[in-house]
Amino acid sequence: MIMPLLMNGVQAVSYQDYTGKLGGANYIIRIPSNWNGDLLVYCRGYAHLLSSVNLVTTLTLFSGLINSGYAFAESDYGVGGYCIKEGIIRTHQLTEYVIDNFHLTGKVYLIGISMGGNTVLELGAKYPDLYSGVLDIAGTKDVISRYNLHSNYAAIDDDAALRAAVLANGGKDPPFPTTSIGGFRNYCTNSVADVKDQCKGTPDEKQQFYERISPVFDAVDISIPTITVHGTADALVPYSQSVAYMNAIAVAGHSDMYRLYKVVGGEHCNAAVVTQIGPRFSQLVNWVENGVPAPASSP
């Protein structure tokens, strides 16, 4: 079905939506009438249950980029939980599907938010001949650190004590996007269980499994332009994870391909952070297509 895409209440372009299943995962592809030939592939964030994932909701976030001519594709991975392996497999499969079935003439870009940031960093390092650039929004870089932090929070059963621990670590009360300190505890409890399920055990039991899905260990040999945006008051995925990743990339000798931009006071993918998507994506495209590196990081 061809439908109008509205901007400020005025029809800007029309678009064609395609939906279906690949490997048991639902997908959506949106092709605007003014398609510039480039493809934006999006990787979603963490959801404890697959039923809580709605592919269409993300289209609003990316309507500006679609309106400017970028095709869009997203998979729901077919499962809930901390599903990095499934996210990598299904996103790669969907990318190949778009290339094989649509007249793709331009570049393929990755954008991921939260768990999706973890996923796109892995994909960009693994398939540099397929993807041209990566934009990571507050993605987990070290799944061992994530597991340990969330385990510590989940174990604090007193609200006042948990609140104090979050504030001491630079977060806010309640941590965005949760709406209460108790809700944050529940989030951490589910996160721990889902990460443990993905890795088939705890970090002490399955360290190599955790490292295989942690960019700080598994995705430092980057060869395509990669940008991270991260809030300094992020309680779910601390900003320190992105600093550690930047340092690991420097040790690997690839700092020329990476930029980290902090959002002072920004929380986990809140408005202050996600509004950076448009301008940072523009810098990424300019870097990839015109050879103009994004401005130096200032962590």
Backbone bond lengths (Angstrom), bond angles and torsions (degrees), N, CA, C in turn:
res aa  C-N    CA-C-N  psi(-1)  N-CA   C-N-CA  omega(-1)  CA-C   N-CA-C  phi
1 M - - - 1.457 - - 1.525 109.55 -
2 I 1.299 116.27 132.12 1.460 121.12 175.86 1.522 108.26 -91.88
3 M 1.334 116.08 127.11 1.454 121.09 -175.90 1.519 109.59 -130.80
4 P 1.349 116.82 154.67 1.461 119.37 178.15 1.517 111.18 -76.76
5 L 1.297 116.39 142.08 1.458 122.39 171.91 1.519 107.10 -103.46
6 L 1.327 116.36 120.94 1.453 120.16 -173.92 1.515 111.57 -98.41
7 M 1.298 117.24 142.59 1.459 123.36 172.59 1.516 107.14 -133.98
8 N 1.346 116.00 116.55 1.461 121.74 -176.63 1.529 110.87 56.56
9 G 1.349 115.24 36.04 1.441 120.39 176.20 1.515 114.94 79.24
10 V 1.318 117.91 2.29 1.464 121.67 -178.24 1.532 108.89 -115.41
11 Q 1.334 115.36 133.74 1.453 118.61 179.66 1.523 110.06 -65.21
12 A 1.343 116.50 124.61 1.457 120.80 -178.65 1.519 110.77 -102.34
13 V 1.326 116.24 -53.15 1.458 121.59 178.93 1.517 107.18 -143.66
14 S 1.315 116.43 171.94 1.458 121.08 170.10 1.513 107.52 -107.56
15 Y 1.322 116.76 165.13 1.449 119.58 179.35 1.524 110.47 -146.61
16 Q 1.309 115.02 158.77 1.456 122.74 178.24 1.516 108.22 -115.97
17 D 1.333 116.94 125.14 1.457 122.23 176.59 1.524 110.74 -99.48
18 Y 1.310 115.74 140.19 1.460 122.99 173.96 1.521 107.82 -128.00
19 T 1.312 117.43 129.67 1.455 122.08 178.46 1.517 109.95 -129.15
20 G 1.326 115.62 157.46 1.458 120.05 179.22 1.514 110.52 172.64
21 K 1.316 115.67 -160.74 1.456 122.11 179.23 1.518 110.21 -129.31
22 L 1.323 115.41 141.55 1.461 123.21 172.41 1.521 107.32 -134.61
23 G 1.329 117.22 122.15 1.457 120.59 179.12 1.513 113.38 58.65
24 G 1.336 116.77 30.31 1.455 120.91 -179.33 1.513 114.77 84.15
25 A 1.330 118.01 1.03 1.469 121.85 -179.53 1.525 109.89 -107.17
26 N 1.318 116.35 140.51 1.456 121.32 175.21 1.528 110.12 -76.79
27 Y 1.323 116.22 146.95 1.457 119.30 176.28 1.513 109.95 -138.72
28 I 1.319 114.93 160.09 1.452 122.01 169.68 1.518 108.31 -134.64
29 I 1.310 115.71 137.70 1.464 123.55 176.02 1.525 106.51 -125.61
30 R 1.306 117.22 131.96 1.465 121.12 178.18 1.521 108.79 -124.84
31 I 1.315 116.08 123.14 1.471 122.75 -179.62 1.523 108.54 -114.04
32 P 1.331 118.36 115.41 1.470 119.96 178.70 1.526 110.95 -79.08
33 S 1.318 115.82 156.12 1.462 120.27 -178.57 1.524 111.74 -67.14
34 N 1.325 117.32 -22.15 1.470 120.91 179.15 1.529 111.01 -103.19
35 W 1.309 116.33 32.60 1.462 122.04 -175.31 1.527 111.23 -52.09
36 N 1.330 115.60 128.41 1.461 120.93 -180.00 1.522 113.24 -89.25
37 G 1.329 116.82 1.21 1.471 121.33 179.26 1.510 114.13 96.63
38 D 1.345 117.30 -13.99 1.462 121.58 179.11 1.528 110.19 -89.64
39 L 1.336 115.14 155.43 1.460 121.92 -179.18 1.518 110.29 -124.34
40 L 1.322 116.33 132.01 1.458 123.37 174.42 1.526 107.04 -105.15
41 V 1.329 117.04 116.81 1.462 121.90 178.26 1.526 107.78 -105.83
42 Y 1.317 115.42 122.42 1.460 121.09 -174.76 1.525 111.48 -105.13
43 C 1.332 116.04 138.08 1.466 121.92 174.33 1.524 108.86 -114.01
44 R 1.309 115.79 124.57 1.462 122.25 -173.82 1.524 112.70 -75.43
45 G 1.332 114.29 168.34 1.445 121.05 177.49 1.516 112.95 -86.40
46 Y 1.315 114.63 -179.45 1.459 123.21 -177.31 1.529 112.24 -66.46
47 A 1.319 116.36 136.50 1.462 122.93 172.51 1.518 107.19 -141.47
48 H 1.319 116.90 124.64 1.465 120.68 -178.31 1.520 111.32 -58.88
49 L 1.329 116.68 -38.39 1.462 121.71 -179.79 1.522 110.10 -120.58
50 L 1.317 116.83 137.45 1.465 120.99 178.50 1.521 110.97 -60.38
51 S 1.327 117.42 -33.59 1.462 120.77 -177.03 1.521 112.33 -62.80
52 S 1.349 116.90 -17.03 1.464 119.72 179.74 1.523 112.32 -86.48
53 V 1.334 117.20 -2.25 1.459 121.74 -178.56 1.522 109.71 -92.41
54 N 1.323 116.34 128.58 1.460 121.91 177.41 1.520 107.98 -126.02
55 L 1.322 116.53 109.30 1.462 120.12 -176.64 1.523 112.35 -58.76
56 V 1.320 117.13 -37.86 1.457 120.50 -172.94 1.521 111.87 -67.64
57 T 1.326 118.79 -28.99 1.466 120.33 -175.72 1.526 112.22 -62.28
58 T 1.312 117.95 -30.69 1.459 119.88 -178.33 1.525 112.26 -73.18
59 L 1.315 117.30 -19.30 1.455 119.51 -178.56 1.523 111.47 -63.13
60 T 1.315 117.36 -31.66 1.461 120.18 177.58 1.522 110.75 -63.39
61 L 1.331 116.45 -42.04 1.457 121.24 -180.00 1.527 111.46 -60.98
62 F 1.325 116.54 -34.70 1.460 120.41 -175.51 1.531 113.16 -105.61
63 S 1.322 117.03 14.25 1.465 119.52 -176.97 1.527 112.04 -61.50
64 G 1.343 116.79 -34.35 1.460 119.08 179.68 1.517 112.40 -64.08
65 L 1.341 116.63 -42.89 1.457 120.42 179.42 1.527 111.24 -70.02
66 I 1.340 116.43 -38.01 1.467 119.66 176.56 1.522 109.33 -63.98
67 N 1.327 116.52 -43.57 1.455 121.26 179.19 1.523 112.24 -59.83
68 S 1.328 116.30 -32.11 1.465 119.58 -179.05 1.527 112.63 -83.13
69 G 1.339 117.20 -0.76 1.460 119.26 170.89 1.513 116.69 121.21
70 Y 1.331 119.14 2.69 1.465 120.80 -178.43 1.529 111.54 -90.07
71 A 1.313 116.25 130.89 1.459 119.94 169.87 1.522 108.21 -71.93
72 F 1.333 116.10 155.97 1.462 122.15 -173.38 1.521 109.47 -132.73
73 A 1.343 116.24 140.55 1.461 120.41 175.80 1.516 109.46 -143.95
74 E 1.333 116.18 140.59 1.464 121.38 178.25 1.509 110.00 -148.88
75 S 1.334 116.33 139.82 1.458 123.64 172.35 1.521 108.85 -110.65
76 D 1.348 117.33 148.76 1.468 119.05 173.76 1.525 111.65 -91.75
77 Y 1.333 117.33 3.73 1.464 126.21 176.02 1.530 113.52 74.07
78 G 1.323 118.05 -15.23 1.454 120.75 178.02 1.517 115.65 83.50
79 V 1.329 117.47 -4.02 1.462 121.64 -179.47 1.519 109.46 -145.33
80 G 1.341 115.84 159.89 1.443 121.32 171.63 1.513 109.75 -96.04
81 G 1.326 116.11 -169.11 1.455 120.68 177.75 1.521 112.80 86.23
82 Y 1.338 115.61 -170.64 1.462 120.11 179.48 1.535 107.81 -88.97
83 C 1.332 114.68 78.42 1.464 122.22 -163.67 1.531 112.37 -101.28
84 I 1.313 117.18 62.75 1.466 120.76 -178.91 1.529 111.66 -63.52
85 K 1.323 117.47 -46.58 1.469 119.88 -178.17 1.521 110.72 -59.97
86 E 1.328 116.69 -45.67 1.458 119.70 179.02 1.527 111.22 -66.42
87 G 1.328 116.61 -36.75 1.455 120.10 178.40 1.515 112.21 -62.78
88 I 1.319 116.85 -42.09 1.464 121.26 177.98 1.525 110.52 -63.35
89 I 1.317 116.52 -48.58 1.468 121.16 -176.52 1.524 111.12 -63.97
90 R 1.330 117.26 -49.88 1.470 120.50 -174.61 1.529 112.04 -71.87
91 T 1.329 117.44 -34.79 1.462 119.26 178.31 1.521 111.07 -69.34
92 H 1.321 116.53 -41.95 1.459 119.96 176.25 1.526 110.25 -61.74
93 Q 1.327 116.83 -43.10 1.458 121.25 179.17 1.522 111.36 -61.63
94 L 1.341 116.82 -43.01 1.459 120.22 179.54 1.526 111.09 -66.58
95 T 1.312 117.41 -38.76 1.461 120.62 177.81 1.522 110.80 -59.30
96 E 1.310 116.11 -47.79 1.463 120.48 178.90 1.531 110.96 -62.63
97 Y 1.318 116.51 -36.17 1.465 120.78 179.39 1.529 110.73 -63.14
98 V 1.327 116.35 -44.73 1.468 119.56 178.95 1.520 110.39 -63.34
99 I 1.311 116.97 -43.88 1.459 120.93 179.83 1.522 111.08 -61.03
100 D 1.330 116.44 -40.67 1.465 121.20 -176.75 1.528 113.55 -75.71
101 N 1.329 117.35 -24.35 1.461 119.67 -171.16 1.523 115.20 -116.04
102 F 1.321 117.76 -6.76 1.458 121.43 178.59 1.537 108.16 -127.75
103 H 1.301 115.18 159.97 1.461 118.68 -176.38 1.524 109.26 -84.55
104 L 1.314 115.86 76.19 1.459 121.36 -179.46 1.525 109.57 -80.69
105 T 1.329 116.30 117.54 1.466 120.38 -177.02 1.526 112.58 -112.90
106 G 1.314 116.86 -9.12 1.459 119.70 -173.93 1.512 114.34 -116.10
107 K 1.313 115.83 -145.73 1.456 123.24 -175.55 1.531 110.74 -94.41
108 V 1.327 114.92 161.95 1.460 121.18 175.40 1.529 108.07 -117.75
109 Y 1.338 115.66 122.17 1.461 122.08 -178.93 1.523 110.52 -112.37
110 L 1.321 115.27 146.97 1.453 122.09 176.93 1.530 110.03 -109.31
111 I 1.327 116.22 134.23 1.461 121.51 170.13 1.521 107.39 -130.43
112 G 1.330 116.99 130.19 1.449 121.10 178.32 1.506 111.41 -136.38
113 I 1.328 115.77 142.22 1.457 122.33 179.46 1.523 109.48 -116.38
114 S 1.330 117.15 130.09 1.469 123.74 176.48 1.534 109.57 61.11
115 M 1.338 119.26 -119.52 1.455 120.09 176.52 1.526 110.81 -56.03
116 G 1.327 115.37 -32.57 1.461 119.58 177.22 1.511 112.50 -65.04
117 G 1.354 117.46 -30.54 1.457 120.17 174.32 1.508 111.23 -64.13
118 N 1.330 116.32 -42.80 1.465 121.97 173.37 1.522 109.75 -54.51
119 T 1.336 116.37 -45.83 1.464 122.22 -175.93 1.523 112.29 -66.75
120 V 1.344 117.70 -44.88 1.465 118.81 -176.42 1.524 112.06 -70.11
121 L 1.325 117.67 -30.82 1.465 119.38 176.09 1.517 110.68 -64.64
122 E 1.323 116.37 -40.34 1.464 120.46 176.64 1.533 110.85 -65.01
123 L 1.324 116.44 -44.95 1.466 120.74 -179.08 1.525 111.96 -63.85
124 G 1.327 116.93 -43.33 1.457 120.45 -178.61 1.511 112.61 -63.94
125 A 1.341 116.26 -37.68 1.466 120.01 178.33 1.520 111.49 -73.26
126 K 1.322 116.54 -33.07 1.465 121.57 -175.50 1.527 112.69 -81.05
127 Y 1.333 117.13 -33.64 1.470 120.88 -174.43 1.538 111.40 -128.11
128 P 1.318 118.55 62.14 1.468 120.14 -177.80 1.528 113.40 -68.83
129 D 1.324 117.97 -17.17 1.461 119.98 177.46 1.523 111.96 -83.86
130 L 1.329 116.30 -14.17 1.459 120.98 -179.98 1.530 110.83 -97.85
131 Y 1.324 115.86 -44.24 1.466 121.31 -178.16 1.527 110.19 -102.56
132 S 1.332 115.45 145.25 1.463 120.67 -175.56 1.516 113.92 -102.81
133 G 1.331 117.70 -23.79 1.454 120.82 -178.31 1.513 110.62 -163.24
134 V 1.332 115.97 155.39 1.465 122.18 -175.68 1.523 110.07 -130.10
135 L 1.341 116.00 132.40 1.462 122.11 171.44 1.522 107.91 -120.04
136 D 1.325 115.93 113.33 1.461 123.59 -178.31 1.513 109.42 -106.04
137 I 1.328 116.61 124.40 1.461 121.48 178.74 1.530 108.28 -109.59
138 A 1.337 116.12 101.21 1.466 122.86 173.71 1.519 113.29 57.50
139 G 1.311 116.98 38.57 1.453 119.82 -179.85 1.519 113.24 -77.03
140 T 1.333 115.85 149.50 1.460 120.87 173.07 1.523 108.68 -65.80
141 K 1.324 116.48 134.24 1.463 121.23 178.38 1.521 111.65 -108.59
142 D 1.337 116.58 -25.91 1.465 122.22 -176.62 1.529 107.52 -134.11
143 V 1.329 115.96 102.70 1.464 120.30 -175.80 1.533 111.22 -71.28
144 I 1.317 117.78 -26.72 1.466 120.33 174.80 1.521 109.54 -63.95
145 S 1.326 116.10 -47.07 1.460 120.39 178.71 1.521 111.11 -62.75
146 R 1.314 117.37 -39.87 1.464 121.67 177.12 1.522 110.54 -59.71
147 Y 1.328 115.77 -48.73 1.467 120.78 -179.23 1.527 110.63 -59.22
148 N 1.310 116.85 -46.96 1.463 120.44 -176.90 1.532 111.70 -65.32
149 L 1.332 116.76 -44.42 1.457 120.54 -179.73 1.524 111.15 -62.79
150 H 1.328 116.19 -48.20 1.457 119.86 -178.16 1.531 111.46 -68.21
151 S 1.314 117.43 -32.59 1.466 120.75 174.96 1.522 110.59 -62.61
152 N 1.324 115.92 -43.30 1.465 120.31 179.04 1.529 111.36 -62.48
153 Y 1.326 116.14 -44.38 1.460 119.73 179.63 1.538 111.19 -65.99
154 A 1.330 116.66 -43.46 1.469 120.50 -177.43 1.524 111.87 -62.51
155 A 1.324 116.42 -28.03 1.464 121.02 -176.84 1.528 113.09 -81.48
156 I 1.333 118.03 -9.42 1.465 121.24 -179.72 1.529 107.85 -89.31
157 D 1.326 117.02 103.06 1.460 119.65 -172.90 1.531 114.07 -89.85
158 D 1.305 117.61 -2.76 1.461 121.78 176.85 1.526 109.40 -99.48
159 D 1.330 116.57 125.25 1.464 120.66 -175.45 1.522 112.39 -59.91
160 A 1.323 116.95 -42.63 1.466 119.71 -178.22 1.520 110.78 -64.62
161 A 1.327 116.44 -40.24 1.459 120.19 179.90 1.529 111.03 -68.21
162 L 1.322 116.57 -39.19 1.470 119.99 178.59 1.525 109.96 -66.81
163 R 1.303 115.80 -41.59 1.475 120.12 178.21 1.532 110.13 -59.76
164 A 1.309 116.24 -44.33 1.469 120.83 -179.61 1.523 110.82 -64.02
165 A 1.336 117.19 -38.34 1.470 121.01 179.96 1.518 110.82 -66.07
166 V 1.335 116.69 -41.58 1.467 120.73 178.84 1.520 110.60 -63.51
167 L 1.321 116.76 -46.65 1.463 120.93 -179.34 1.527 111.32 -64.26
168 A 1.342 116.41 -37.38 1.469 120.13 179.48 1.518 111.62 -65.56
169 N 1.329 116.11 -27.04 1.469 120.52 179.28 1.523 112.77 -90.88
170 G 1.337 116.88 8.40 1.463 120.05 175.98 1.508 115.09 92.59
171 G 1.349 117.92 4.73 1.447 121.02 178.47 1.518 111.98 -86.40
172 K 1.333 115.55 -176.33 1.452 121.50 179.69 1.527 108.92 -121.38
173 D 1.342 116.47 165.15 1.455 122.01 -177.03 1.521 110.61 -116.91
174 P 1.366 118.24 120.52 1.469 125.11 -7.66 1.523 110.18 -81.85
175 P 1.310 117.98 155.89 1.463 119.85 -178.29 1.535 111.73 -65.95
176 F 1.316 116.73 126.47 1.459 121.66 175.74 1.534 108.76 -64.55
177 P 1.333 119.75 138.79 1.458 128.36 8.30 1.527 114.53 -96.79
178 T 1.330 119.12 10.60 1.461 119.74 175.61 1.523 109.25 -71.21
179 T 1.335 115.65 158.38 1.463 119.78 -173.89 1.524 113.46 -111.10
180 S 1.326 117.02 1.26 1.459 121.13 176.89 1.519 108.26 -156.93
181 I 1.321 116.85 159.85 1.456 119.41 179.18 1.528 110.41 -66.91
182 G 1.330 116.71 -32.22 1.459 119.60 175.54 1.521 111.52 -67.31
183 G 1.339 115.97 -38.40 1.463 119.50 176.78 1.514 111.76 -63.77
184 F 1.332 115.71 -35.53 1.462 120.06 177.24 1.525 110.43 -65.44
185 R 1.332 117.02 -40.85 1.465 119.91 177.05 1.534 110.36 -60.49
186 N 1.327 116.71 -43.33 1.466 120.08 178.73 1.521 111.31 -62.57
187 Y 1.323 115.77 -40.44 1.467 119.94 177.07 1.525 110.12 -58.31
188 C 1.330 116.79 -47.61 1.463 120.74 -178.59 1.523 111.50 -64.37
189 T 1.321 117.09 -38.27 1.467 120.96 177.86 1.520 110.99 -61.30
190 N 1.341 116.58 -46.32 1.464 120.51 178.39 1.521 111.35 -66.01
191 S 1.326 116.59 -40.36 1.458 121.33 179.95 1.524 111.11 -59.54
192 V 1.327 116.62 -46.26 1.465 121.30 -179.95 1.526 110.35 -60.50
193 A 1.326 116.34 -46.63 1.464 120.09 -178.92 1.527 111.21 -62.95
194 D 1.336 116.60 -40.44 1.469 120.02 -176.84 1.524 112.26 -73.16
195 V 1.321 117.41 -38.11 1.469 119.70 176.43 1.528 109.95 -66.08
196 K 1.311 116.79 -42.11 1.466 121.17 178.08 1.525 110.79 -60.90
197 D 1.331 116.51 -39.15 1.465 120.97 178.28 1.528 110.74 -66.88
198 Q 1.336 117.80 -42.24 1.462 121.51 179.68 1.525 111.22 -61.91
199 C 1.326 116.90 -38.50 1.466 121.39 -174.66 1.526 113.33 -98.96
200 K 1.337 116.56 2.03 1.475 122.02 175.66 1.530 112.97 63.08
201 G 1.335 115.83 32.98 1.451 119.46 177.78 1.516 110.92 152.45
202 T 1.312 116.75 -176.01 1.457 122.74 178.17 1.529 109.98 -82.14
203 P 1.329 118.08 168.23 1.473 119.67 176.12 1.529 112.62 -58.58
204 D 1.315 118.04 -34.67 1.461 120.36 178.42 1.530 111.42 -66.44
205 E 1.335 115.31 -32.95 1.467 120.22 -177.97 1.526 112.84 -85.70
206 K 1.331 116.76 -34.25 1.467 120.91 -171.59 1.530 111.02 -135.15
207 Q 1.309 117.92 53.12 1.456 121.44 -174.61 1.528 112.05 -55.93
208 Q 1.332 117.59 -43.07 1.464 120.27 -177.61 1.527 111.76 -63.76
209 F 1.329 117.57 -34.72 1.462 120.56 177.57 1.525 109.96 -61.65
210 Y 1.324 116.24 -44.22 1.465 120.83 -179.96 1.527 110.80 -64.74
211 E 1.307 116.80 -41.50 1.457 120.07 -178.30 1.522 111.82 -67.28
212 R 1.328 117.25 -30.61 1.467 120.87 -179.07 1.522 113.24 -68.81
213 I 1.326 117.21 -19.65 1.469 119.54 177.88 1.529 111.29 -114.84
214 S 1.327 116.60 16.16 1.467 121.87 179.15 1.524 109.95 -109.84
215 P 1.331 118.66 112.03 1.464 120.45 -179.17 1.526 114.45 -53.59
216 V 1.327 118.87 -33.30 1.462 120.35 -178.30 1.523 111.38 -63.53
217 F 1.331 117.26 -22.27 1.457 121.81 175.85 1.529 112.27 -105.18
218 D 1.341 116.70 -35.52 1.460 121.09 -165.49 1.524 114.47 -109.58
219 A 1.335 118.60 -9.45 1.467 119.12 -174.03 1.524 111.72 -138.64
220 V 1.322 116.94 46.11 1.468 120.48 178.93 1.528 112.23 -96.26
221 D 1.322 117.47 -19.03 1.466 120.39 179.39 1.523 109.56 -85.45
222 I 1.313 115.86 64.92 1.465 120.53 -176.87 1.523 110.18 -84.73
223 S 1.321 114.99 147.17 1.464 119.79 -179.47 1.519 112.05 -132.89
224 I 1.334 117.90 6.31 1.462 121.81 175.48 1.528 108.52 -125.04
225 P 1.331 118.36 152.82 1.461 120.69 -179.71 1.525 112.12 -54.46
226 T 1.323 115.80 131.40 1.459 122.08 -175.50 1.524 109.35 -137.84
227 I 1.330 115.72 129.20 1.465 121.87 -178.76 1.523 109.33 -124.13
228 T 1.327 115.97 135.99 1.460 122.66 173.04 1.523 109.61 -116.74
229 V 1.328 115.88 137.41 1.464 122.88 171.25 1.519 107.01 -119.23
230 H 1.340 117.29 130.58 1.464 119.56 -174.80 1.526 110.27 -150.19
231 G 1.332 116.28 136.03 1.445 121.85 177.92 1.514 112.22 -81.21
232 T 1.321 116.44 141.96 1.467 120.08 -177.03 1.526 112.88 -77.27
233 A 1.345 118.26 -14.19 1.462 121.66 178.78 1.530 111.26 -108.28
234 D 1.311 116.52 26.64 1.466 122.32 -179.91 1.525 109.31 -73.71
235 A 1.336 117.32 115.50 1.464 121.50 -179.34 1.524 112.22 -90.28
236 L 1.325 118.17 -21.24 1.459 120.97 -177.60 1.521 111.52 -83.45
237 V 1.323 116.09 -44.64 1.472 122.40 175.72 1.527 106.07 -129.76
238 P 1.315 118.60 95.42 1.469 120.90 -173.63 1.531 113.33 -56.64
239 Y 1.318 114.92 144.39 1.465 121.99 177.74 1.524 111.85 -54.70
240 S 1.325 117.05 -30.29 1.468 121.35 -179.95 1.527 112.04 -57.82
241 Q 1.337 117.28 -26.53 1.466 119.39 178.38 1.532 110.63 -64.22
242 S 1.316 117.01 -40.47 1.467 119.70 179.98 1.525 111.36 -71.11
243 V 1.333 116.83 -34.40 1.467 119.84 175.52 1.530 109.78 -64.00
244 A 1.331 116.87 -42.60 1.468 120.80 178.40 1.525 110.56 -62.45
245 Y 1.325 116.91 -38.30 1.462 120.85 178.69 1.526 110.78 -66.85
246 M 1.319 116.50 -44.12 1.462 120.76 177.25 1.533 110.68 -57.90
247 N 1.329 116.11 -42.49 1.461 120.02 179.55 1.527 111.75 -66.73
248 A 1.329 116.86 -37.53 1.466 120.47 178.59 1.524 110.80 -66.66
249 I 1.324 116.63 -36.40 1.466 120.68 177.12 1.527 109.85 -66.36
250 A 1.323 116.49 -38.72 1.469 120.26 178.03 1.522 110.52 -62.31
251 V 1.320 117.15 -43.44 1.467 121.19 178.43 1.527 110.37 -61.98
252 A 1.331 116.40 -36.44 1.462 121.06 179.29 1.527 112.39 -75.95
253 G 1.335 117.07 -8.37 1.462 120.70 176.74 1.512 115.37 84.53
254 H 1.350 117.74 26.36 1.462 120.24 -175.80 1.528 113.36 -123.74
255 S 1.315 117.03 25.97 1.466 120.07 -178.89 1.520 112.63 -60.19
256 D 1.330 117.33 -24.41 1.459 120.36 179.90 1.524 112.41 -67.05
257 M 1.342 117.17 -15.03 1.452 121.47 -178.30 1.527 112.78 -105.43
258 Y 1.341 117.68 7.41 1.467 119.30 -173.01 1.524 112.40 -135.30
259 R 1.335 114.59 140.92 1.444 121.67 173.45 1.530 108.94 -135.34
260 L 1.338 115.97 137.42 1.459 122.87 175.69 1.520 108.56 -119.51
261 Y 1.329 116.54 124.72 1.456 121.99 178.56 1.521 109.98 -119.00
262 K 1.312 115.84 121.84 1.459 120.06 179.38 1.521 110.60 -90.68
263 V 1.318 114.77 149.73 1.454 122.44 172.68 1.523 105.45 -113.93
264 V 1.319 116.80 103.23 1.462 121.38 -174.76 1.531 109.90 -62.04
265 G 1.335 115.97 123.14 1.453 121.16 -178.86 1.509 114.21 81.20
266 G 1.323 117.96 -4.22 1.456 121.47 179.64 1.513 111.70 -69.70
267 E 1.330 116.28 141.87 1.458 121.17 178.25 1.527 110.02 -100.76
268 H 1.337 116.42 -167.35 1.462 119.83 -172.12 1.523 111.41 -72.41
269 C 1.328 115.33 98.45 1.462 122.12 177.12 1.530 112.07 58.10
270 N 1.338 116.76 36.08 1.460 119.15 174.94 1.531 109.27 -81.35
271 A 1.332 116.38 -177.06 1.463 120.16 -173.80 1.520 112.27 -58.33
272 A 1.331 117.00 -39.77 1.465 119.92 -178.87 1.522 111.77 -61.89
273 V 1.325 116.47 -29.40 1.467 121.22 -179.28 1.525 111.30 -85.47
274 V 1.337 117.81 -49.20 1.466 119.38 -174.59 1.520 112.38 -70.64
275 T 1.338 118.21 -22.09 1.468 118.22 176.16 1.526 111.85 -69.14
276 Q 1.321 116.82 -9.66 1.460 121.25 175.61 1.533 112.10 -78.60
277 I 1.334 117.15 -12.72 1.463 119.81 -174.50 1.520 111.84 -57.91
278 G 1.330 117.15 -50.26 1.462 120.45 -177.29 1.520 113.61 -58.62
279 P 1.333 118.64 -56.89 1.467 119.20 -178.16 1.531 113.51 -65.76
280 R 1.325 117.58 -36.36 1.474 119.16 179.52 1.522 110.96 -71.72
281 F 1.331 116.81 -33.91 1.465 119.11 176.18 1.526 110.12 -65.92
282 S 1.316 116.73 -39.08 1.466 119.95 177.34 1.529 110.93 -60.86
283 Q 1.333 116.66 -40.44 1.468 120.20 176.86 1.524 111.20 -65.12
284 L 1.326 116.05 -38.47 1.457 120.05 178.68 1.533 110.97 -63.42
285 V 1.316 116.46 -45.27 1.465 120.89 179.43 1.525 110.75 -62.91
286 N 1.322 116.98 -42.71 1.463 120.58 178.68 1.521 111.01 -62.73
287 W 1.305 116.41 -37.21 1.466 122.86 177.05 1.521 110.42 -63.97
288 V 1.333 116.05 -48.47 1.466 121.29 -176.62 1.524 111.81 -70.46
289 E 1.323 116.67 -47.87 1.461 119.72 -167.96 1.529 113.44 -93.28
290 N 1.330 116.93 -21.97 1.463 119.24 -179.48 1.514 113.32 -118.67
291 G 1.319 116.88 -0.85 1.450 120.63 177.39 1.508 114.17 70.85
292 V 1.347 116.65 22.99 1.464 121.28 179.66 1.532 108.70 -102.77
293 P 1.327 118.56 102.92 1.467 119.85 -177.60 1.521 111.95 -58.95
294 A 1.320 115.73 145.08 1.460 120.38 175.60 1.527 108.96 -61.74
295 P 1.337 117.13 153.48 1.481 119.68 -179.91 1.522 111.43 -54.72
296 A 1.312 114.93 154.65 1.465 120.58 -178.13 1.526 111.26 -58.94
297 S 1.321 116.10 146.70 1.455 121.95 177.76 1.525 109.43 -68.98
298 S 1.333 115.21 158.88 1.459 119.42 176.42 1.528 109.87 -140.15
299 P 1.345 117.13 64.37 1.467 119.41 -176.41 1.513 112.53 -72.47
